[in-house]
Amino acid sequence: MSPARRASPQGSTRRQLREQRSRTRRRRLALLVALVAVVLATTGALTTWGMHRDVDPAAAGTWYAAPSSSASAAPAPGTVPAPAPGTTRAPTPVAPPAPVFDTSAHSTTDPASPWVVVNKQHPLQPLDYAPTQLATVGGKQVSAQAAPDLQAMLAAAQAAGVHVVVVSGYRSYSYQVGVHHEAVSREGYSYAESVSARAGFSEHQTGFALDLGSASGACELQTCFGQSPEGRWLAAHAGEFGFLLRYTPDDSAVTGYSPEAWHFRWVGRDLAAEMARRGVATLEEVFGVTGGEQYAAP
């Protein structure tokens, strides 16, 4: 063989061109790889940052990225979600407390007060007290303060088909003396003390108490009145007009008197409603006033 020939300048130029093209391809490939890496990194960031939309994964042509494990869980039902950073949560509305009934709004010792408590331990002051303003309702005198509610109650009873009448209303001190003496002579002193108040210790003397009955006169001032249509209606509805059934079988130890299904006492609608709400039946209990079967020492 002939000895190797020296490379020509033309061959050297071709090799340089091939090497230059090779370097150019490698650089382009490196750039392409870097670009793909950037795209993939960007796609991952979008997935965890902003692609958790309310889209239907089953919808055709849509793409859905499942929430990443680092995403905050939805609040449990019934809980209040935490406010977003930089925001202030509005205060939760709080219902105002129910108003407290003021049991000191009226006197329990002034005989002119609708809340005066009169029993065997608490006589009227003075004993011969007489109201200054009386009105006539149903043919009987009552306190002018109680008259509007009494008229409304009688009209409501009439509209309901029951015929309530006023048997007795205001009694003066001297009249009550006679009532008590008559009870003593008829029933004996011990029994009379349980059914008839002494003068000066009677609610009738305030004008706020009254005895009610039926237009027919049946069971007048008798225990059976409580089972009459009028007695049952009054027991159910008198409180709506500010009247209390004052003496009941359950309250004799407190009031000091035997049950009287016909004896009602006006205290005003507000107090009657409050007593019904509390489930308290006597004035003594709602005001914390003593009572009982024994008369206070004269």
C-alpha positions as CSV (number, residue, x, y, z in Angstrom):
1,M,0.0,0.0,0.0
2,S,1.0,3.6,-0.6
3,P,1.8,5.7,2.5
4,A,-1.1,7.7,4.1
5,R,-1.8,10.9,2.5
6,R,-1.8,14.2,4.4
7,A,-5.4,15.4,5.0
8,S,-6.3,18.1,2.7
9,P,-7.6,21.5,3.9
10,Q,-11.0,20.7,2.3
11,G,-11.4,17.5,4.4
12,S,-10.5,19.4,7.6
13,T,-13.2,22.0,6.9
14,R,-15.8,19.3,6.4
15,R,-15.0,17.7,9.8
16,Q,-15.3,21.0,11.5
17,L,-18.7,21.6,10.0
18,R,-19.9,18.2,11.1
19,E,-18.6,18.8,14.7
20,Q,-20.3,22.3,14.7
21,R,-23.6,20.8,13.6
22,S,-23.3,18.1,16.2
23,R,-22.7,20.7,18.9
24,T,-25.6,22.7,17.7
25,R,-27.9,19.6,17.8
26,R,-26.7,18.9,21.4
27,R,-27.4,22.4,22.5
28,R,-30.9,22.3,20.9
29,L,-31.6,19.0,22.6
30,A,-30.5,20.4,25.9
31,L,-32.7,23.5,25.4
32,L,-35.6,21.2,24.5
33,V,-35.1,19.1,27.6
34,A,-34.9,22.2,29.8
35,L,-38.1,23.6,28.2
36,V,-40.0,20.3,28.8
37,A,-38.8,20.4,32.5
38,V,-40.1,23.9,32.9
39,V,-43.4,23.0,31.3
40,L,-43.8,20.0,33.6
41,A,-42.9,22.0,36.7
42,T,-45.4,24.7,35.8
43,T,-48.2,22.2,35.2
44,G,-47.6,20.7,38.7
45,A,-47.7,24.1,40.3
46,L,-51.0,24.9,38.6
47,T,-52.4,21.6,39.8
48,T,-51.8,22.3,43.4
49,W,-52.5,26.0,43.2
50,G,-55.5,26.9,41.2
51,M,-57.0,24.1,39.2
52,H,-59.4,22.7,41.9
53,R,-62.5,24.0,40.1
54,D,-66.1,22.7,40.4
55,V,-65.9,20.8,37.1
56,D,-67.5,17.6,36.3
57,P,-64.7,15.0,35.8
58,A,-67.1,13.0,33.6
59,A,-67.7,15.9,31.2
60,A,-66.3,15.4,27.8
61,G,-63.3,17.5,26.9
62,T,-62.6,18.8,30.4
63,W,-59.7,18.2,32.6
64,Y,-60.0,17.8,36.4
65,A,-57.2,17.9,38.9
66,A,-57.9,16.1,42.1
67,P,-57.1,18.1,45.3
68,S,-53.7,17.5,46.6
69,S,-53.2,15.9,50.0
70,S,-51.9,19.2,51.3
71,A,-55.2,21.0,50.5
72,S,-57.3,22.1,53.5
73,A,-60.2,19.8,54.3
74,A,-63.7,21.2,54.0
75,P,-65.2,22.1,57.4
76,A,-67.5,19.6,59.0
77,P,-71.2,20.2,58.8
78,G,-72.5,22.6,61.5
79,T,-69.0,24.2,62.0
80,V,-68.1,27.8,61.1
81,P,-65.2,27.9,58.6
82,A,-62.1,29.9,59.6
83,P,-61.9,33.3,57.9
84,A,-59.5,33.7,55.0
85,P,-56.1,35.3,55.9
86,G,-56.4,39.1,56.1
87,T,-60.2,39.0,56.7
88,T,-62.3,39.5,59.8
89,R,-65.1,37.2,60.7
90,A,-68.4,38.9,61.4
91,P,-69.6,38.4,65.1
92,T,-72.2,35.8,65.6
93,P,-75.6,37.4,66.5
94,V,-76.6,36.9,70.1
95,A,-80.2,37.0,71.1
96,P,-80.9,39.6,73.8
97,P,-81.8,38.2,77.2
98,A,-85.5,38.0,78.1
99,P,-86.6,41.0,80.1
100,V,-86.8,40.3,83.8
101,F,-90.3,40.8,85.3
102,D,-90.1,43.6,87.9
103,T,-92.0,42.4,91.0
104,S,-91.3,45.7,92.7
105,A,-93.3,47.7,90.1
106,H,-96.2,48.0,92.6
107,S,-96.5,48.0,96.3
108,T,-97.6,44.8,98.1
109,T,-98.6,46.7,101.2
110,D,-100.4,49.8,99.9
111,P,-104.2,48.9,99.9
112,A,-104.6,50.9,96.7
113,S,-102.0,48.9,94.8
114,P,-103.3,46.1,92.5
115,W,-100.6,43.9,93.9
116,V,-101.4,44.4,97.6
117,V,-101.3,41.1,99.5
118,V,-104.0,40.8,102.1
119,N,-104.2,37.7,104.2
120,K,-104.4,36.6,107.9
121,Q,-100.8,37.7,108.4
122,H,-101.1,41.0,106.5
123,P,-104.1,43.2,107.3
124,L,-105.0,46.3,105.5
125,Q,-103.3,49.5,106.7
126,P,-105.5,51.2,108.0
127,L,-107.9,48.4,109.0
128,D,-110.9,50.5,107.9
129,Y,-109.4,51.4,104.5
130,A,-111.9,52.3,101.7
131,P,-110.9,52.8,98.1
132,T,-111.4,56.3,96.7
133,Q,-112.5,55.3,93.2
134,L,-115.1,52.7,92.6
135,A,-117.1,51.7,89.5
136,T,-120.2,49.7,89.1
137,V,-120.0,46.6,86.9
138,G,-122.7,44.0,86.7
139,G,-124.7,45.8,89.4
140,K,-121.8,45.6,92.0
141,Q,-119.1,48.1,93.0
142,V,-115.5,47.2,92.2
143,S,-112.2,49.2,92.1
144,A,-112.2,51.5,89.1
145,Q,-108.8,50.0,88.2
146,A,-110.3,46.5,87.8
147,A,-113.5,47.6,86.1
148,P,-112.3,47.6,82.4
149,D,-110.9,44.1,82.7
150,L,-114.0,42.8,84.5
151,Q,-116.3,44.2,81.8
152,A,-114.1,42.6,79.1
153,M,-114.1,39.2,80.9
154,L,-117.9,39.2,81.3
155,A,-118.4,40.1,77.6
156,A,-116.0,37.3,76.6
157,A,-117.8,34.8,78.7
158,Q,-121.1,35.8,77.2
159,A,-119.7,35.5,73.7
160,A,-118.5,32.0,74.7
161,G,-122.0,31.0,75.7
162,V,-121.5,31.1,79.5
163,H,-123.4,33.6,81.6
164,V,-121.2,34.9,84.4
165,V,-122.6,37.3,87.0
166,V,-121.1,39.3,89.8
167,V,-122.4,38.1,93.1
168,S,-120.3,40.3,95.4
169,G,-117.7,43.0,94.9
170,Y,-116.4,45.8,97.2
171,R,-117.3,45.5,100.9
172,S,-116.7,48.2,103.4
173,Y,-115.1,47.5,106.8
174,S,-118.4,47.7,108.6
175,Y,-120.1,45.5,106.1
176,Q,-117.3,42.9,106.5
177,V,-117.9,42.9,110.2
178,G,-121.4,41.8,109.6
179,V,-120.4,39.2,107.1
180,H,-117.9,37.6,109.5
181,H,-120.3,37.7,112.5
182,E,-123.0,36.0,110.4
183,A,-120.6,33.2,109.4
184,V,-119.7,32.7,113.0
185,S,-123.3,32.5,114.1
186,R,-124.2,30.2,111.2
187,E,-121.2,27.9,111.0
188,G,-119.4,28.3,114.4
189,Y,-116.3,30.3,115.1
190,S,-113.7,27.8,114.0
191,Y,-115.3,27.0,110.7
192,A,-116.1,30.7,110.0
193,E,-112.4,31.6,110.4
194,S,-111.5,29.3,107.5
195,V,-114.1,30.7,105.1
196,S,-114.7,34.3,106.1
197,A,-112.1,37.0,106.6
198,R,-112.2,39.3,109.6
199,A,-112.9,42.9,108.8
200,G,-109.6,44.6,107.9
201,F,-108.2,41.3,106.6
202,S,-110.5,40.9,103.6
203,E,-109.6,41.3,100.0
204,H,-113.1,42.4,99.3
205,Q,-112.4,45.6,101.2
206,T,-109.8,46.7,98.5
207,G,-112.4,46.5,95.7
208,F,-110.0,44.1,93.8
209,A,-111.8,40.9,94.9
210,L,-115.2,39.6,93.8
211,D,-117.4,36.6,94.0
212,L,-118.7,35.3,90.7
213,G,-121.6,33.0,89.9
214,S,-124.0,31.8,87.2
215,A,-126.9,33.7,85.8
216,S,-129.0,30.6,86.7
217,G,-128.0,30.9,90.4
218,A,-127.0,27.3,90.5
219,C,-124.2,26.4,92.9
220,E,-123.9,30.0,94.0
221,L,-121.1,30.4,96.5
222,Q,-120.8,26.6,96.7
223,T,-118.0,24.2,95.8
224,C,-120.0,22.8,92.9
225,F,-119.6,26.1,91.1
226,G,-116.2,25.0,90.0
227,Q,-117.8,22.2,87.9
228,S,-120.4,24.5,86.3
229,P,-119.9,25.8,82.7
230,E,-119.2,29.3,84.2
231,G,-116.8,28.0,86.8
232,R,-114.8,25.9,84.3
233,W,-114.7,28.8,81.9
234,L,-113.4,31.2,84.5
235,A,-110.7,28.8,85.7
236,A,-109.5,28.5,82.2
237,H,-109.7,32.2,81.0
238,A,-109.8,34.6,84.0
239,G,-106.0,35.0,83.9
240,E,-106.3,36.4,80.4
241,F,-108.1,39.4,81.9
242,G,-105.9,39.8,85.0
243,F,-107.9,37.8,87.5
244,L,-106.6,35.0,89.8
245,L,-108.6,32.1,91.2
246,R,-107.4,33.1,94.7
247,Y,-108.3,30.2,97.0
248,T,-107.8,26.6,95.6
249,P,-107.5,23.2,97.3
250,D,-103.7,23.1,96.7
251,D,-103.1,26.6,98.2
252,S,-105.0,26.6,101.5
253,A,-101.9,26.3,103.6
254,V,-100.5,29.4,101.9
255,T,-103.6,31.6,101.6
256,G,-105.1,30.5,104.9
257,Y,-108.6,29.9,103.5
258,S,-110.6,26.9,102.3
259,P,-111.1,26.6,98.5
260,E,-113.6,29.0,97.0
261,A,-114.1,28.3,93.3
262,W,-116.1,31.6,93.0
263,H,-113.6,34.0,94.6
264,F,-111.4,35.9,92.0
265,R,-108.9,38.6,92.6
266,W,-107.8,41.2,90.1
267,V,-104.0,41.8,89.9
268,G,-103.7,43.0,86.3
269,R,-102.9,41.2,83.1
270,D,-99.1,41.5,83.3
271,L,-98.8,39.8,86.7
272,A,-101.4,37.2,85.9
273,A,-99.4,36.3,82.7
274,E,-96.1,36.2,84.6
275,M,-97.6,33.9,87.3
276,A,-98.9,31.6,84.6
277,R,-95.5,31.5,82.9
278,R,-93.8,30.6,86.2
279,G,-96.5,28.2,87.3
280,V,-97.0,30.1,90.5
281,A,-100.6,30.3,91.8
282,T,-100.5,32.6,94.8
283,L,-99.6,36.2,95.5
284,E,-97.7,35.1,98.6
285,E,-95.4,32.9,96.6
286,V,-94.7,35.2,93.7
287,F,-93.8,38.1,96.1
288,G,-92.3,36.0,98.9
289,V,-94.9,37.2,101.4
290,T,-95.9,35.1,104.5
291,G,-99.3,33.6,104.8
292,G,-101.0,30.8,106.6
293,E,-104.0,29.9,108.7
294,Q,-103.1,31.9,111.8
295,Y,-104.1,35.5,112.2
296,A,-101.4,38.0,113.1
297,A,-101.5,39.3,116.6
298,P,-103.8,42.4,116.9
